[in-house]
Amino acid sequence: MKLANGVFAAAATAALAVTTHNVPHVFLDPNAIGKDPITAWTTFNGDYSGRRYSTLTQIGPGNVNQLVQRWVYKVTGIGAQRGAPAPVIKCTPLLVGGVLFITIPDHVWALDARTGNPLSHYDWVDHGGHLIGQRGVAIWKSSVYFLTPDNWLVALNANTGQELWRKNYADSRKQYFSTAAPLVVKNHVIVGVGGDAMDMPGFLDSFDPVTGELQWKWWSTPRNGDPALKTWPNETASEHGGGMTWMPGTYDPELNLLYWPTGNTNPVFAGQGRPGANLWTESIVALDADTGQLKWYYQVSPHDTHDFDNTTAPILFDRVIDGKVQRLVAQAARNGFFVTLDRVSGQHLVVKPYVPLDYYSGLTPQGELIPIPDKDPTVGGSINIVNATNWQAPAYSPKTGLVYVNSVEGKAIYYLTDDSKQPSGYGGTGDAIGHGQRVLQAINPLTGNAVWKHVYPNLNNAPTTVGPSILTTASNLLITGDDQKNVIIYSADKGQVLWHHEIGANESGGVITYLLDGKQYILFGAGDSLYAWSLPE
Amino acid sequence: MRHPAFRAMLAGGFVVLAAFAISQEAPTGDQNGSSQQKPYQNMTTEQRAASTRTFLGLGPEPDKAAAKRGEPLFQRNCAFCHGQQARGATGSSLITSDEVLGDDHGEHLVPFLKKGRPERGMPEFATMSDDQLMDITEFLHLLVEDVANRGTYQVLNILVGNVAEGKAYVTAHCMSCHTAQTFAHIASQFRSAEQLQRGWIWPTRGDDSLSATATVKTPDGRITAGRVAQVSDFRITLVDAAGPTHVIDREPGVEVQIKDPLAAHQELIMSLTNDDMHNVTAYLEILR
């Protein structure tokens, strides 16, 4: 992997300036980051809470059938990328100062939000890593932060697309790769990493937004005599234990805590070489945003052996319980459990399956599930659930008090292909069997029970790894899609279909909404195209 | 539950890209089931390995012939400290080591092995030829490949069940729909025990007898029946016996009844125990 050539190639294509009228100016006040998304969408989840909720009401149940397509931006000229035949937009766009920022692996575009016309394009030359997806950028003042598949944090000038600096934070030769959107909190650019082919440890990095200097690093597995090492057979196993941080976390400014979901344990399917719970993989961890220090953890999948990669957003919201305001965090986890915790202490309130499953025998006093060993992958095959959801964003509406998730009900046969005492890598396989059914669920986070469900009819299996994200609004809209190219808007309280429209591909990235020139837009990526909708003029 | 009746009856589903279906994402990046590439399951072992190598960005492919020459050299000279699979013994694991992962084809490792690391107890291998050291290097890269490239993974001997108990299960649970003829020579229809296990639990919808069918009644009283090509909340596509395709919008007043001949198998999948699965596979495997 030689980078020198790439520097020139990237610089040559970095600034494609196309101006039609007044050039919008991008400047995001750090104090405005993570606030309610109204005229801007400043973080992956819109605000810091992960709710993906908009207070806008211009588009509502009464006029949703009048929605019209305002423009479409189609990614062209990229072609097949290594291992991916056609570009798929899996990012959540950000909007600042009338400029939208979208990504696919190796590429960032700034688009004029009024027309969809490109203002700049940054092209990173492929030097390795996994081109599986790109979730989007982060913005601070007039800088845009982008993660490359081979683990470079690249800072760009938001107004020109020119590269300001770059910093490598992980070695792609160790099979680390990056798909994440960074998260900016105060003067920290928080960067997570992926890659579970080679038994490497996960970590979370915090960088200075101006200089790119590392401020702190938190490892997903314990070192140096940490008491959590007792959940591993030895320190070597812990140092090779996985726990990637490839989805953006959430943040509570009052508590100054980051809530980050950690990925699957390594070796992935072969757990015989790592007896124990394997902290802090498969967990929700609460970290001090200024130091990266661990305040508490809750392990969603102790001793995971099913690639239950705990990466769905931990959603933050407050509720009055017994006359007291409770600060909560809830997650519809990929292991099929819905959990609600006190986000100050990490104490559990609700731990309950939200898809049919039978792989646990009970809960510990800490509310952590006890897996049944017979359900681990075996040489002869072991039946267990497919991932109950994946990286596609869930949502929460404070109007209904419900958490919304596109779930999948189905089973797989898990084989152990490496039955040695020292397994490495995946060490097994998991093949879906039977019908994998996509089900949209509205879950009461105080009980874990679904208030309503919508089963998407489909003769084909739900693609468990790509799926529609969700957005809710104050006008009782829930915007998502099916696996048959339909964008669907439901009533958030009852799950009634209010409107649908067939487009060119399945919704594949995050849905956002915002007010621009007084008009509410709905914007989302589907396949290689970005669609902008609003009410007619 | 908006379509409870529908749900109970529909157990459709076609397994494509199965080995990746539950890892992070599917290798083709395809999302609409219209993959131009060969389904992952139908690939040869070599195609699967190559496809996964590209997908994961796993660097250059190891030289297998050199690795084969290098294996006995490794076992004689290195395995005592690093283990037969190089996953560590008294010495460290080489599979995840910086030196091995930072090397493509010996350009770093061969000079490294020549010098050894005497300060950490690793001897020099100065008397071995460059070719021999290169062969050891390729063997190490192959061991890494066997771990990192899950396209190379093979199931082990999955026949772990009890034949008599498998037969008892089939007698007790399968004969209300099937006859002995279903199972006669069933094992000879599959290439491997793994395919047999998958195939009896969830038969391929190869012919129309296993396709979901539907009857659709529109408000004008017209009834259309046929094989379901696809169904969503908003549309159903039927192919009738004579061949024409009917696309019917599911507007208010349109009634859809779907029957799936594999519904019982879907129910089975949701409750099958591992022991029953192993036992039935062991029993069916002897029916050749």
Interface residues (C-beta under 8 A of the other chain):
Chain A: Q81 R82 G83 A84 P85 A86 V88 G128 G129 H130 L131 I132 G133 P149 D150 D171 S172 R173 K174 Q175 F177 G194 A197 M198 D199 M200 T236 H240 H306 D307 D309 P356 D374 K375 T378 V379 G380 G381 S382 I383 V386 N387 K411 A412 I413 Y415 L416 T417 D419 S420 Q422 S424 G425 Y426 G428 T429 G430 D431 A432 I433 G434 H435 G436 Q437 K453 H454 V455 Y456 P457 N458 L459 N460 N461 P463 T464 T465 V466 D482 D483 Q484 K485 N486 I488 G495 V497 H500 E502 A505 N506 S508 G527
Chain B: M1 R2 H3 F6 R7 L10 A11 G12 G13 F14 V15 V16 A18 A19 F20 A21 I22 S23 Q24 E25 A26 P27 T28 G29 D30 Q31 N32 G33 S35 Q36 Q37 S51 T54 F55 L56 G57 L58 G59 G83 Q85 R87 G88 S93 I95 T96 D98 L101 G102 V144 V147 A148 N149 R150 Y153 Q154 V155 L156 N157 I158 L159 V160 G161 E194 Q197 R198 I201 W202 A212 V228 A229 Q230 V231 S232 D233 F234 H265 Q266 I269 M270 L272 T273 N274 M277 H278 T281
